[in-house]
Amino acid sequence: MIRIGTRGSALARAQTAIVARALGGDAEIVVVRTAGDETARPIRELGDGVFVTTIEDALRRGDIDVAVHSLKDLPTAEPADLVVAAIPKREDPRDVLVTRGRRGRCELLAGSRVGTSSPRRAALLAALVPGIRCVEIRGNVDTRMAKVQRGEYDAVVLAAAGLRRLGIAFSEDEALPLDLVPPAPGQAALAVQARAHDHELVARLRSSLDDRATREAVTAERELLRLLGASCDIGLGCWARRENGTLVIDAALASGGEIAHARASGQDPRELARSAADTLLELADA
């Protein structure tokens, strides 16, 4: 039996179920409570890897055999004793703006309170709708949506991938365009992690779950994040994908009230990231 470790939220369980189904009937889900689940403090105060470290420690101890993470939560520096054995096919990478009337950004006005704990989302959305007030928010998807319906917030920004995995419908009017609001590096992708020395299991995970196109795209995005400082405080959005056989990345970096944009194309994900990073840093320093 393969024991798959995950956080206990409905979304984390839904994501882990994707992996369990792909592995067949000999997998069971084990819930691991993380430090991030134990506090209501803003995510940016908790530091990088807050939802990851406890699960990785359980993997090292042998309490679980496989860990499933949201890839965007995983630090860019990979530990030597663990490996991301598989990155399944990516879900919809867009952000979704959920308002009380469910009509998207046309409902937002100057002064509207928008719940988000992401510097990226706050900066890019404020550029779309000047004068809004982005306010810290915590809680699972249902909790955040309920806060909007109760009037505590006028809107909340959520990941389309999470909504789809939970079976929560949204309209195209609510989805934010990728060219205006690129996602967090690795958003909508899962990381399936194992112990590096478990070669047979790593091979099984890779053959059953790994999606080459997703892996190269998120490799470019996460390398860009690493080059820019690898912090959850960075207002970086980026989206990499194949277009007509060429790997393309679009990126936006919010800094000091300004947003720098970059596009790069090529074949090597890391060279692509370097090119985009050089452009963003040059524009940010101008």
Secondary structure, DSSP 8 states (H G I E B T S, - for coil): -EEEEE-SSHHHHHHHHHHHHHH-TTEEEEE---GGGG--S-HHHH-TTTTTHHHHHHHHHTS-SEEEEEGGGS-SS--TTEEEEE--------EEEEETTS-GGGG--TT-EEE---HHHHHHHHHHSTT-EEE---S-HHHHHHHHHTTS-SEEEEEHHHHHHTT----TTTB--TTTS---TTTT-EEEEEETT-HHHHHHHHHHH--HHHHHHHHHHHHHHHHTT--TTSEEEEEEEEETTEEEEEEEEEETTEEEEEEEEES-HHHHHHHHHHHHHHHHH-
